[in-house]
Amino acid sequence: MLTLGCEFWTGAVAQDDLTAAENRGKQVYTQGTSPSGKEILAYFGDSSLEISGSAMACANCHGLDGQGKPEGGVNPSNLSWESLTKPYGVSLVNGRSHPPYTERGLELAITRGVDPAGNKLQNIMPRYQISRDDLTDLILYLKRLREYRDPGISQDKIVIGAAVPAKGALADMGRAVKSVTTAFFSEATAQGGVYNRGFELKFIEIADTPSATRANLEHFLRNEHVFAMTGAFIAGSEQEWATLMEESKVPLIGPLTLYPQISFPLNRQVFYLLSGIDEQARALLRFAATKSVLKDTGLAIVSPESKLNERVNEAIRDQCKKDGLKAPEIYKYPAGRFAATEAAKIVSQANRDAVFFLGSGQDVLLFMKEAEKLHWFPTLLLPGPNAGTDIFDAPAGFANKLFFSFPTSPVDQTPAGISEFRALAEKYNLPHDHLTAQLSAFSAAKILVEGLKRAGRDVSREKLVSALEGLSRFETGLMPAITFGPNRRVGALGAYIVSVDLGKKQLVPVSSWVSTD
């Protein structure tokens, strides 16, 4: 038996993946929702109390492994196909017995609450209103439930994927991220891994275009059998990554991007650590709303045209409404073709003395110089990642009028966190550059390992996702405390606000953490 068990686990990585239909059935089983968007309803008890299927997912009582989770005197049935279809049927302690389940018998149990002998099931078992297609997919998944194990997990190893840029201007950053990620999982394996499983790390290189990245990622996921991914550089290909993670059901923790894809319904597989530009914009507005100039005249937005910036514009409009501010005026310009003179003239005439600028640091510097010619010095709000060093050359008239958002700060770095990272850096001779990206990748890997620990020995992707959803105020020691939840996929929602000392050419903190929860 021991030999067979080892062979089973050793071969688990190479087993066939779930089919599309089985994957759909898995969603019905684990989440109580339909991949097609069709409604699933549960009817509970003699009064037929109607409840959303998502609140009464099969896995809630029967467990992700289908074995049943005894609780409060209730012993849910084992839903593995082998158990349901035992040739000799079942005799229960309450005297009820029934022949083996068939597909039709299971359909009746799910939709009408009766077993194959026509006996009424316990009231604790809901009756479901579910489409024929979803019911068929659910039963297909139940047939795989007992023997299926997610790819990338074996008796002694967990396969983790990561993605880095290897060419062009970001190649050095990619090498730094690859170094710290490799070092982290090498050290974790040397320390015994998680439940005596070490880590195997596999990398994919980012392609030149989103479509090429998608093709490479599809090939990678299909052939490398990774259990989860961490710290992947997805900037510029956010939608492609989010879509493929959802389709493949591969968890992705801590992707590097300024534009998290967090529209509802949420992508359950992707966990972002820090706020993107849209949430940073909300934090900036919450801070600026305390300033009378913004309350008196309202805000203008200067924004390059892009789908991503339109999302940020919408976040700004929404936050203005929430804070009781005037609706913002918006000046858009073609990306890469900023007419600074025209923009300064038009925006100054809009009588808005605060400007939210979404362009590059070079563009905002040109804007400020043109505004100076008009003797107009509005308060400027900028996402910190967009600003760059150009901001230190701002005209003197903008002193005390420049405010930036940053999703993390040195105040988040605890002595223990710094010590842990330094020890890893010294032991593995990590690069000294691109520290921000290294700290993010290190934190992502740390959160993934914490999720694996909480998921337990019998880990699965679904258990990992559930464990991460339970993470609350988790301290990496290098960034703000991380909290996830079923309806939350950004770990630290908010930003710090800083200004700039134009004389000393340095940033100056002007706020504590501004939450956008």
HELIX and SHEET records of a PDB file:
HELIX    1   1 LEU A    2  THR A   10  1                                   9    
HELIX    2   2 ALA A   12  ALA A   14  5                                   3    
HELIX    3   3 ALA A   20  GLN A   31  1                                  12    
HELIX    4   4 GLY A   53  MET A   56  5                                   4    
HELIX    5   5 CYS A   58  HIS A   62  1                                   5    
HELIX    6   6 TRP A   81  LEU A   84  1                                   4    
HELIX    7   7 GLU A  103  ARG A  112  1                                  10    
HELIX    8   8 ARG A  132  ARG A  144  1                                  13    
HELIX    9   9 GLY A  168  LEU A  170  5                                   3    
HELIX   10  10 ALA A  171  ALA A  190  1                                  20    
HELIX   11  11 PRO A  210  GLU A  224  1                                  15    
HELIX   12  12 GLU A  238  SER A  248  1                                  11    
HELIX   13  13 ILE A  277  ALA A  288  1                                  12    
HELIX   14  14 SER A  292  THR A  297  1                                   6    
HELIX   15  15 LYS A  307  LYS A  322  1                                  16    
HELIX   16  16 ALA A  340  GLN A  349  1                                  10    
HELIX   17  17 GLY A  361  LYS A  373  1                                  13    
HELIX   18  18 GLY A  384  ALA A  387  1                                   4    
HELIX   19  19 THR A  389  ASP A  393  5                                   5    
HELIX   20  20 ALA A  396  PHE A  398  5                                   3    
HELIX   21  21 PRO A  410  ASP A  412  5                                   3    
HELIX   22  22 PRO A  415  TYR A  428  1                                  14    
HELIX   23  23 LEU A  435  ALA A  455  1                                  21    
HELIX   24  24 ARG A  461  GLU A  469  1                                   9    
SHEET    1   A 3 LEU A  49  SER A  52  0                                        
SHEET    2   A 3 LEU A  41  PHE A  44 -1                                        
SHEET    3   A 3 ARG A 127  GLN A 129 -1                                        
SHEET    1   B 2 VAL A  90  SER A  91  0                                        
SHEET    2   B 2 SER A  97  HIS A  98 -1                                        
SHEET    1   C 6 GLY A 198  GLU A 205  0                                        
SHEET    2   C 6 LYS A 157  VAL A 164  1                                        
SHEET    3   C 6 ALA A 228  THR A 230  1                                        
SHEET    4   C 6 LEU A 252  ILE A 253  1                                        
SHEET    5   C 6 VAL A 270  LEU A 274  1                                        
SHEET    6   C 6 VAL A 490  ALA A 492  1                                        
SHEET    1   D 7 GLU A 329  TYR A 333  0                                        
SHEET    2   D 7 LEU A 299  PRO A 304  1                                        
SHEET    3   D 7 ALA A 354  PHE A 357  1                                        
SHEET    4   D 7 THR A 379  PRO A 383  1                                        
SHEET    5   D 7 LEU A 402  PHE A 406  1                                        
SHEET    6   D 7 GLY A 494  ASP A 501 -1                                        
SHEET    7   D 7 GLN A 506  PRO A 509 -1                                        
SHEET    1   E 7 GLU A 329  TYR A 333  0                                        
SHEET    2   E 7 LEU A 299  PRO A 304  1                                        
SHEET    3   E 7 ALA A 354  PHE A 357  1                                        
SHEET    4   E 7 THR A 379  PRO A 383  1                                        
SHEET    5   E 7 LEU A 402  PHE A 406  1                                        
SHEET    6   E 7 GLY A 494  ASP A 501 -1                                        
SHEET    7   E 7 VAL A 514  SER A 515 -1                                        
END                                                                             
